[in-house]
């Protein structure tokens, strides 16, 4: 009975929406002109289908679990470990996505409107999120980097701003998990005990994985401990591992791989006799491989930072991401020294 009533109400809303669409006017007070632009681009049929399926799967149609939406897969996995079976967690962006310049779709906004909580990184990582969140003003949100001591970006048009990749630090990861626990407990208090218990266990797991990885760099001579990458996304990890950092460009939202940037890194690798060069998974590795060729450094492989892989990939979880990335760096440096 309740389901039929909700469907009837939403179908009436859908009919009203389609009438308004004929003149490309605002069809729902909760959706801003960004949607209207997408309607003009994609056509009425796609939007109508999106609305219909959002009706069918609407959280109001049945008693469902607490639902959290995150901006990218890394923090979604963190949140899932805290939530356990008490809540649903979904990521707006998909595995492997470039998150700095992501363009939200109408379906993203409609899906997020069914959420009870939005979790995002902050520190200017999700450049698209502020516009996105304008459509979700009634939904509580939590910034997971709150409390992190930021490392500033050193150069480029974002110079002086905080480096947003703070989840790559063990200390930062613990702060993220604490902020997730706090957000879940605040907005879904009936399951507070579950969130606190799961969060505490997850923090122990993260620390247990990172502790031995920190020791691995001790086998590398101090003056050869360098982390060279495409994007300057590893400042926190480099600091925690006692590595110097060199990168081709400071952040993916800035210019990427200009001849001047590549030349600077080539000169730096030669000067410091850096054993290995790496690049992250969400960008092309051409410039990093060029640096390796022109310096004789070992190309150490792919690092993961902004996105998890699909379930069958190399880093389906955040802990996998930390372990694989750190091991790749250390093993690449060791091979480059041989």
C-alpha positions as CSV (number, residue, x, y, z in Angstrom):
1,X,0.0,0.0,0.0
2,X,2.8,2.5,1.0
3,X,4.8,1.5,-2.1
4,X,1.7,2.1,-4.4
5,X,1.1,5.5,-2.8
6,X,4.7,6.6,-3.2
7,X,4.8,5.4,-6.8
8,X,1.5,7.3,-7.6
9,X,2.9,10.5,-6.1
10,X,6.2,10.2,-8.0
11,X,4.5,9.4,-11.3
12,X,2.4,12.6,-10.9
13,X,5.7,14.4,-10.3
14,X,7.2,12.8,-13.4
15,X,4.2,13.9,-15.5
16,X,4.5,17.4,-14.2
17,X,8.3,17.3,-14.9
18,X,7.8,16.3,-18.6
19,X,5.3,19.2,-19.1
20,X,7.9,21.6,-17.8
21,X,10.6,20.0,-19.9
22,X,8.9,21.0,-23.1
23,X,10.2,24.5,-22.6
24,X,13.4,23.5,-20.8
25,X,12.3,25.2,-17.6
26,X,13.1,24.0,-14.1
27,X,11.2,20.8,-13.5
28,X,11.9,20.3,-9.8
29,X,12.7,22.9,-7.2
30,X,15.5,20.6,-5.8
31,X,17.4,20.6,-9.2
32,X,19.3,23.6,-10.4
33,X,20.1,24.9,-13.9
34,X,23.0,22.5,-14.2
35,X,20.3,19.8,-14.7
36,X,18.5,21.9,-17.3
37,X,21.7,22.2,-19.3
38,X,22.1,18.5,-19.2
39,X,18.5,18.1,-20.3
40,X,19.2,20.2,-23.4
41,X,22.3,18.1,-24.1
42,X,21.0,14.6,-23.5
43,X,17.3,15.0,-24.5
44,X,14.0,14.4,-22.8
45,X,13.9,10.6,-23.1
46,X,17.1,10.0,-21.1
47,X,16.0,12.4,-18.3
48,X,12.6,10.9,-18.2
49,X,14.1,7.4,-17.8
50,X,16.4,8.7,-15.1
51,X,13.5,10.1,-13.2
52,X,11.4,7.0,-13.7
53,X,14.2,4.7,-12.3
54,X,14.8,7.1,-9.4
55,X,11.1,6.7,-8.6
56,X,11.2,2.9,-8.7
57,X,14.3,2.8,-6.5
58,X,13.5,5.7,-4.2
59,X,14.5,5.2,-0.6
60,X,11.1,6.5,0.5
61,X,9.4,3.5,-1.2
62,X,10.4,1.2,1.6
63,X,12.1,1.1,4.9
64,X,15.8,1.1,3.9
65,X,19.1,1.4,5.7
66,X,20.8,4.7,6.3
67,X,22.6,5.7,3.1
68,X,25.8,7.6,2.6
69,X,27.2,9.0,-0.7
70,X,30.9,9.7,-1.1
71,X,32.7,11.7,-3.8
72,X,35.2,8.9,-4.7
73,X,36.0,5.3,-4.2
74,X,38.8,5.5,-1.7
75,X,36.7,7.2,1.0
76,X,33.8,5.0,0.0
77,X,35.8,1.9,1.0
78,X,36.8,3.6,4.3
79,X,33.1,4.4,5.0
80,X,32.0,0.8,4.1
81,X,34.4,-0.6,6.7
82,X,32.9,1.7,9.3
83,X,29.3,1.1,8.2
84,X,29.4,-2.7,8.0
85,X,25.9,-4.0,7.5
86,X,24.3,-1.0,9.3
87,X,24.4,1.4,6.3
88,X,24.7,1.6,2.5
89,X,27.7,3.4,1.1
90,X,28.0,4.4,-2.6
91,X,30.6,6.4,-4.5
92,X,29.6,9.0,-7.1
93,X,32.7,8.4,-9.1
94,X,33.5,5.0,-10.4
95,X,36.7,2.9,-10.0
96,X,39.6,4.3,-12.1
97,X,38.0,7.7,-12.4
98,X,40.0,10.9,-12.5
99,X,38.4,12.8,-9.5
100,X,39.9,16.3,-9.8
101,X,37.9,17.3,-12.9
102,X,34.9,14.9,-12.7
103,X,31.7,16.1,-14.3
104,X,28.6,15.1,-12.4
105,X,25.6,13.7,-14.4
106,X,21.9,14.3,-13.7
107,X,21.7,10.7,-12.5
108,X,24.5,11.4,-10.0
109,X,22.4,14.3,-8.5
110,X,19.2,12.3,-8.5
111,X,20.9,9.3,-6.8
112,X,22.5,11.6,-4.2
113,X,19.2,13.1,-3.3
114,X,18.2,9.8,-1.9
115,X,21.1,9.8,0.5
116,X,21.1,10.6,4.2
117,X,24.7,11.8,4.4
118,X,27.4,13.1,1.9
119,X,31.1,12.4,2.7
120,X,33.7,14.3,0.8
121,X,37.4,15.0,1.0
122,X,37.7,18.7,0.9
123,X,41.0,20.7,0.6
124,X,40.0,21.6,-3.0
125,X,40.2,18.1,-4.3
126,X,36.7,17.8,-5.7
127,X,36.7,21.0,-7.7
128,X,33.2,20.0,-9.0
129,X,31.7,19.2,-5.6
130,X,30.7,22.7,-4.5
131,X,28.4,23.1,-7.5
132,X,27.2,19.6,-7.1
133,X,26.4,20.1,-3.4
134,X,24.2,23.2,-4.2
135,X,21.6,20.6,-5.3
136,X,21.9,18.8,-2.0
137,X,21.7,21.5,0.6
138,X,19.2,19.6,2.8
139,X,21.5,16.6,3.1
140,X,24.0,16.6,5.9
141,X,27.7,16.5,4.8
142,X,31.0,15.8,6.4
143,X,34.5,16.9,5.3
144,X,36.8,14.0,6.0
145,X,40.1,16.0,5.9
146,X,39.0,18.2,8.8
147,X,41.7,18.0,11.5
148,X,44.5,17.0,9.1
149,X,47.7,19.2,9.2
150,X,48.0,20.0,5.5
151,X,51.1,20.0,3.4
152,X,51.0,22.9,1.0
153,X,51.3,22.6,-2.8
154,X,54.7,24.2,-3.6
155,X,54.2,25.5,-7.1
156,X,51.8,26.1,-10.0
157,X,48.5,27.9,-10.0
158,X,47.4,26.0,-6.9
159,X,50.7,26.9,-5.1
160,X,50.1,27.6,-1.4
161,X,46.8,25.6,-1.2
162,X,46.8,22.4,0.8
163,X,47.7,19.2,-1.0
164,X,44.4,17.3,-0.8
165,X,45.8,13.7,-0.9
166,X,45.9,13.4,2.9
167,X,44.4,9.9,3.0
168,X,47.9,8.7,1.7
169,X,49.2,9.3,5.2
170,X,48.7,6.8,8.0
171,X,48.0,9.7,10.5
172,X,45.7,11.2,7.9
173,X,43.9,7.9,7.4
174,X,43.1,7.6,11.1
175,X,41.6,11.2,11.1
176,X,39.5,10.3,8.1
177,X,38.1,7.2,9.8
178,X,37.4,9.2,13.0
179,X,35.5,11.8,11.0
180,X,33.5,9.0,9.2
181,X,32.6,7.5,12.6
182,X,31.6,10.8,14.0
183,X,29.4,11.6,10.9
184,X,27.6,8.2,11.1
185,X,27.1,8.4,14.8
186,X,25.7,11.9,14.6
187,X,23.3,11.2,11.8
188,X,22.4,7.6,12.5
189,X,22.6,7.4,16.3
190,X,20.7,4.2,16.6
191,X,23.6,2.3,15.1
192,X,26.3,4.3,17.0
193,X,27.7,1.2,18.8
194,X,28.2,-0.6,15.5
195,X,30.0,2.3,13.9
196,X,32.3,2.8,16.8
197,X,33.1,-0.9,17.0
198,X,33.7,-1.2,13.3
199,X,35.7,2.0,13.1
200,X,38.0,1.0,15.9
201,X,38.7,-2.4,14.3
202,X,39.3,-0.8,10.9
203,X,41.9,1.7,12.3
204,X,43.8,-1.2,13.9
205,X,43.8,-3.0,10.5
206,X,45.2,0.1,8.7
207,X,47.9,0.6,11.3
208,X,48.9,-3.1,11.2
209,X,49.4,-2.9,7.4
210,X,51.3,0.4,7.4
211,X,53.7,-0.3,10.3
212,X,55.9,-2.9,8.4
213,X,55.7,-0.9,5.2
214,X,57.3,2.1,7.0
215,X,60.3,0.0,7.9
216,X,60.9,-1.2,4.3
217,X,62.5,2.1,3.3
218,X,65.3,1.6,5.9
219,X,67.0,-0.7,3.5
220,X,67.5,2.2,1.0
221,X,70.5,4.6,1.4
222,X,69.3,7.9,2.8
223,X,70.5,10.0,-0.2
224,X,68.7,7.7,-2.7
225,X,65.3,7.8,-0.9
226,X,63.3,9.7,-3.5
227,X,59.7,9.4,-4.7
228,X,59.4,10.7,-8.3
229,X,55.9,10.7,-9.8
230,X,53.8,12.3,-12.4
231,X,51.4,14.2,-10.1
232,X,52.6,15.6,-6.7
233,X,50.0,13.4,-5.0
234,X,52.3,11.6,-2.7
235,X,53.6,14.3,-0.4
236,X,52.0,12.8,2.7
237,X,53.2,9.2,1.9
238,X,56.7,10.5,1.1
239,X,56.9,12.3,4.4
240,X,55.7,9.3,6.3
241,X,58.2,7.0,4.6
242,X,61.1,9.5,4.9
243,X,61.4,10.1,1.2
244,X,62.3,13.2,-0.7
245,X,59.7,14.1,-3.3
246,X,59.9,15.2,-7.0
247,X,57.0,15.3,-9.5
248,X,56.4,16.4,-13.0
249,X,53.3,18.5,-12.2
250,X,51.9,19.5,-8.8
251,X,48.3,18.5,-9.1
252,X,46.1,17.0,-11.8
253,X,43.9,20.1,-12.0
254,X,46.9,22.1,-13.1
255,X,49.0,22.0,-16.3
256,X,50.3,18.4,-16.9
257,X,53.6,17.4,-18.5
258,X,54.8,20.6,-20.1
259,X,58.3,20.4,-21.6
260,X,59.6,22.7,-18.8
261,X,58.1,20.4,-16.2
262,X,59.6,17.3,-17.7
263,X,63.0,18.9,-18.1
264,X,63.0,20.0,-14.4
265,X,62.4,16.4,-13.3
266,X,65.0,15.0,-15.7
267,X,67.6,17.4,-14.3
268,X,66.5,16.5,-10.7
269,X,66.7,12.8,-11.2
270,X,70.2,13.1,-12.7
271,X,71.4,15.5,-10.0
272,X,70.3,13.3,-7.1
273,X,70.9,9.9,-8.9
274,X,67.3,8.9,-8.2
275,X,67.0,5.1,-8.7
276,X,63.4,4.9,-10.0
277,X,60.5,6.9,-11.5
278,X,56.7,6.1,-11.1
279,X,53.4,7.4,-12.4
280,X,49.8,7.0,-11.0
281,X,47.0,5.0,-12.5
282,X,44.6,7.8,-13.5
283,X,46.9,9.6,-15.9
284,X,49.1,8.8,-18.9
285,X,52.6,7.7,-18.0
286,X,54.4,8.9,-21.2
287,X,56.3,11.7,-19.4
288,X,57.4,9.5,-16.6
289,X,58.7,6.9,-19.0
290,X,60.5,9.7,-20.9
291,X,62.2,10.8,-17.7
292,X,63.3,7.2,-17.0
293,X,64.7,6.8,-20.6
294,X,66.6,10.0,-20.5
295,X,68.1,9.5,-17.1
296,X,68.7,5.8,-17.0
297,X,66.4,5.5,-14.0
298,X,64.3,2.4,-13.5
299,X,60.6,2.8,-14.4
300,X,59.1,1.4,-11.2
301,X,55.5,1.0,-12.4
302,X,52.0,2.3,-11.5
303,X,51.1,3.9,-8.2
304,X,47.5,4.2,-7.0
305,X,46.2,7.3,-5.2
306,X,42.9,8.9,-6.4
307,X,40.9,5.8,-7.2
308,X,40.5,2.2,-6.4
309,X,40.2,-0.5,-9.1
310,X,37.3,-2.8,-9.7
311,X,36.9,-5.9,-7.5
312,X,39.2,-8.0,-9.7
313,X,41.9,-5.3,-10.0
314,X,45.1,-4.7,-8.1
315,X,43.6,-2.3,-5.5
316,X,40.0,-3.0,-4.8
317,X,40.2,-1.6,-1.2
318,X,41.9,1.3,0.5
319,X,44.2,-1.0,2.4
320,X,45.2,-2.7,-0.9
321,X,45.9,0.8,-2.3
322,X,48.3,1.7,0.6
323,X,50.0,-1.7,0.5
324,X,50.4,-1.9,-3.3
325,X,51.5,1.7,-3.7
326,X,54.1,1.6,-0.9
327,X,55.5,-1.8,-1.9
328,X,55.8,-0.6,-5.5
329,X,57.7,2.5,-4.5
330,X,60.1,0.6,-2.2
331,X,60.6,-2.4,-4.6
332,X,61.2,0.0,-7.5
333,X,63.8,1.9,-5.6
334,X,65.6,-1.3,-4.6
335,X,65.5,-2.6,-8.2
336,X,66.8,0.8,-9.5
337,X,69.8,0.5,-7.2
338,X,70.8,-2.9,-8.5
